[in-house]
Amino acid sequence: YGARDGVDELLERLELGQLARERPAGLSGGERQRVALARALARRPDVLLLDEPLSALDAHTRVGLRAELRELLSERTAPTVLVTHDFEEAAAMAERVGVVVEGRLFQLGTPAELVAAPADAFVAGFTGANVLLGEATPAREGLTAIELDSGGTVYSSDEGRGRVAVVVHPWEISVAHESPSDSTVNHVHAPIRSIVPLGHRVRVRVGPVTAELTSASLERLDLRPGQLAVASFKATGTRLLPVSRLRA
């Protein structure tokens, strides 16, 4: 079934050491997933294809194993193709990420390149950005005004006209009880729809946009689901991209 050398070390690194003599029927789904991964790595193949190798694991186990798997793969010279629907997982493990939609390689680049320069709204959404659709027209002071399909108007320093996708990353958005008195021109007034903790950071959904705050900021602001809040972001942090031609 595979190589004998280095098996004990491989089992330990994949958190399977205590299960080395367990029968297959006694393993959980996540444990079976890790055994399958260990079996593939033990053979030291010339090329390795991993199809969603961490999908059956719980969130806590997945984060730890992701780092260990990246280290294991970096120690080997074999090219590895990892298939995943999770951009965070791809960015954490891969040197290059290809976005494949409807059987076509739509964009290929480093994770940073896909975040900074997505080919269109589909790729931007895949990397975790907020994507809002609307109609763009020239506005004052060299800005572009976009009347959103969801209601309201936002402004971008990018040029655009006609149908566009408005792209803004969660970390570009601040949340408060009132609009800030600074140069920020985009303000979305809406109830807080959800608050999702992610380690030391928190994702806060305000109307159609999601902001990323620190846990300390959330506690200081005393934000709660259902409260009216203001999500604010600058025109310079608001990108305009072509509307995706691809199906979601």
C-alpha positions, 0 to 999 in steps of 0.5 A, a space after each residue: 500500500 505504500 512505503 515503509 520508511 518514515 511512516 511513523 514520523 508521517 503519522 505523527 505529523 498528520 496527528 495519526 500516531 495514536 491511531 496506527 493500529 486502529 481498524 478502518 471501521 474504527 476511524 471517523 470521517 476526518 481520520 480516514 481523510 488524514 489516513 488517505 493523505 498519509 498513504 498518498 504522501 508515503 509513496 513519494 509520488 513524482 506528481 501529487 494531485 490532492 482533491 480537497 484533502 482537508 474538506 472532511 476535517 473540522 475547522 480547528 483541525 483543518 487550520 493546524 493540518 494545513 500548516 503541517 501539510 504545506 511544510 510536508 509538501 515544501 520538503 518534497 520536490 514533486 509538483 503538487 496540484 491542490 483542488 479546493 473551493 476555499 481561497 484562504 486554503 489555496 492562499 495558505 498552501 500554494 505558490 500559485 492559484 488558478 481560478 477554474 470556472 466552467 472547465 476554463 482556467 480564467 486567471 493564474 497568479 500568486 495569491 497576492 496578485 489575485 487579491 490585488 488585480 483580479 481579472 473580473 468580479 468573479 475572481 474578486 468575489 472568490 478572493 473574499 472581496 465584497 462585490 456589488 453591482 450597479 450603474 456607473 457615471 462620472 461624478 464630481 472631483 474626478 470620482 465615479 458615482 455608482 448607483 447600486 442595484 441594492 440601493 444607494 450610491 457609492 463613489 470610486 476613484 476608478 474611472 467607469 461608465 455603464 454596468 460595473 462591479 464595485 469591489 471593496 475588501 472587508 479590511 477597507 471597511 470600518 463600522 460605527 454607530 454614526 458616519 465618521 467626520 473624515 474624508 471617507 465618502 462611502 457610507 452604508 446605513 443598515 442593520 447588522 445582519 451577522 457577526 462571525 468571530 474568526 480568531 482575533 478578528 470578526 466579520 461584521 455584515 452590515 446590509 450588503 457589505 462585510 467588514 473585518 474588525 478586530 475583536 477589541 474594536 467589536 467590544 469597544 463599539 458594543 456592536 450587536 446583530 440587529 443594531 443600525 450601523 454605518 459601514 464606511 469605506 474610501 473611494 480610493 479603496 473602492 475598485 471598479 471591475 467588469 461584471 463577470 461573464 461567468 456563472 457564479 
